[in-house]
Amino acid sequence: MRYIIFNTFVVLLILEIIVYFILQINLLVLKTKNERLRKLLLNNIKEFCKPGSSYEKICKIYLEKINEI
């Protein structure tokens, strides 16, 4: 039983790390001058970061960084 719980925790941690790095890459793309790409990315972020999302904490930090750009 402990093995299953530990594996579940590890998988969820890995998924959260992957999402974090994807969001970091998106921040780099947002700094580009390509306006069409920026609009597309912002629409995707709004879709991903809806209220009640399981990644709400990450989204809150991410949206604050977007406002700084």
CNS distance restraints for C-alpha pairs under 8 A (distance, minus, plus):
assign (resid   1 and name CA) (resid   5 and name CA) 6.46 0.50 0.50
assign (resid   2 and name CA) (resid   6 and name CA) 6.04 0.50 0.50
assign (resid   3 and name CA) (resid   7 and name CA) 6.09 0.50 0.50
assign (resid   4 and name CA) (resid   8 and name CA) 6.12 0.50 0.50
assign (resid   5 and name CA) (resid   9 and name CA) 6.23 0.50 0.50
assign (resid   6 and name CA) (resid  10 and name CA) 6.20 0.50 0.50
assign (resid   7 and name CA) (resid  11 and name CA) 6.13 0.50 0.50
assign (resid   8 and name CA) (resid  12 and name CA) 6.19 0.50 0.50
assign (resid   9 and name CA) (resid  13 and name CA) 6.11 0.50 0.50
assign (resid  10 and name CA) (resid  14 and name CA) 6.15 0.50 0.50
assign (resid  11 and name CA) (resid  15 and name CA) 6.20 0.50 0.50
assign (resid  12 and name CA) (resid  16 and name CA) 6.18 0.50 0.50
assign (resid  13 and name CA) (resid  17 and name CA) 6.25 0.50 0.50
assign (resid  14 and name CA) (resid  18 and name CA) 6.23 0.50 0.50
assign (resid  15 and name CA) (resid  19 and name CA) 6.25 0.50 0.50
assign (resid  16 and name CA) (resid  20 and name CA) 6.16 0.50 0.50
assign (resid  17 and name CA) (resid  21 and name CA) 6.33 0.50 0.50
assign (resid  18 and name CA) (resid  22 and name CA) 6.24 0.50 0.50
assign (resid  19 and name CA) (resid  23 and name CA) 6.21 0.50 0.50
assign (resid  20 and name CA) (resid  24 and name CA) 6.27 0.50 0.50
assign (resid  20 and name CA) (resid  58 and name CA) 7.40 0.50 0.50
assign (resid  21 and name CA) (resid  25 and name CA) 6.21 0.50 0.50
assign (resid  22 and name CA) (resid  26 and name CA) 6.26 0.50 0.50
assign (resid  23 and name CA) (resid  27 and name CA) 6.32 0.50 0.50
assign (resid  23 and name CA) (resid  62 and name CA) 7.36 0.50 0.50
assign (resid  24 and name CA) (resid  28 and name CA) 6.58 0.50 0.50
assign (resid  25 and name CA) (resid  29 and name CA) 6.41 0.50 0.50
assign (resid  26 and name CA) (resid  30 and name CA) 6.18 0.50 0.50
assign (resid  26 and name CA) (resid  41 and name CA) 7.37 0.50 0.50
assign (resid  27 and name CA) (resid  31 and name CA) 6.66 0.50 0.50
assign (resid  27 and name CA) (resid  66 and name CA) 7.20 0.50 0.50
assign (resid  28 and name CA) (resid  32 and name CA) 7.21 0.50 0.50
assign (resid  29 and name CA) (resid  38 and name CA) 7.25 0.50 0.50
assign (resid  30 and name CA) (resid  37 and name CA) 7.96 0.50 0.50
assign (resid  30 and name CA) (resid  38 and name CA) 5.46 0.50 0.50
assign (resid  30 and name CA) (resid  41 and name CA) 7.51 0.50 0.50
assign (resid  30 and name CA) (resid  66 and name CA) 7.96 0.50 0.50
assign (resid  30 and name CA) (resid  69 and name CA) 7.98 0.50 0.50
assign (resid  31 and name CA) (resid  69 and name CA) 7.14 0.50 0.50
assign (resid  32 and name CA) (resid  38 and name CA) 7.59 0.50 0.50
assign (resid  34 and name CA) (resid  38 and name CA) 6.33 0.50 0.50
assign (resid  35 and name CA) (resid  39 and name CA) 6.23 0.50 0.50
assign (resid  36 and name CA) (resid  40 and name CA) 6.33 0.50 0.50
assign (resid  37 and name CA) (resid  41 and name CA) 6.13 0.50 0.50
assign (resid  38 and name CA) (resid  42 and name CA) 6.08 0.50 0.50
assign (resid  39 and name CA) (resid  43 and name CA) 6.24 0.50 0.50
assign (resid  40 and name CA) (resid  44 and name CA) 6.38 0.50 0.50
assign (resid  41 and name CA) (resid  45 and name CA) 6.18 0.50 0.50
assign (resid  42 and name CA) (resid  46 and name CA) 6.21 0.50 0.50
assign (resid  43 and name CA) (resid  47 and name CA) 6.31 0.50 0.50
assign (resid  44 and name CA) (resid  48 and name CA) 6.14 0.50 0.50
assign (resid  45 and name CA) (resid  49 and name CA) 5.93 0.50 0.50
assign (resid  46 and name CA) (resid  50 and name CA) 6.37 0.50 0.50
assign (resid  48 and name CA) (resid  53 and name CA) 7.63 0.50 0.50
assign (resid  49 and name CA) (resid  53 and name CA) 6.23 0.50 0.50
assign (resid  49 and name CA) (resid  55 and name CA) 7.20 0.50 0.50
assign (resid  49 and name CA) (resid  56 and name CA) 6.56 0.50 0.50
assign (resid  49 and name CA) (resid  59 and name CA) 5.56 0.50 0.50
assign (resid  50 and name CA) (resid  56 and name CA) 7.83 0.50 0.50
assign (resid  51 and name CA) (resid  56 and name CA) 6.92 0.50 0.50
assign (resid  52 and name CA) (resid  56 and name CA) 6.67 0.50 0.50
assign (resid  55 and name CA) (resid  59 and name CA) 6.06 0.50 0.50
assign (resid  56 and name CA) (resid  60 and name CA) 6.10 0.50 0.50
assign (resid  57 and name CA) (resid  61 and name CA) 6.59 0.50 0.50
assign (resid  58 and name CA) (resid  62 and name CA) 6.03 0.50 0.50
assign (resid  59 and name CA) (resid  63 and name CA) 5.91 0.50 0.50
assign (resid  60 and name CA) (resid  64 and name CA) 6.32 0.50 0.50
assign (resid  61 and name CA) (resid  65 and name CA) 6.40 0.50 0.50
assign (resid  62 and name CA) (resid  66 and name CA) 6.31 0.50 0.50
assign (resid  63 and name CA) (resid  67 and name CA) 6.31 0.50 0.50
assign (resid  64 and name CA) (resid  68 and name CA) 6.57 0.50 0.50
assign (resid  65 and name CA) (resid  69 and name CA) 6.69 0.50 0.50
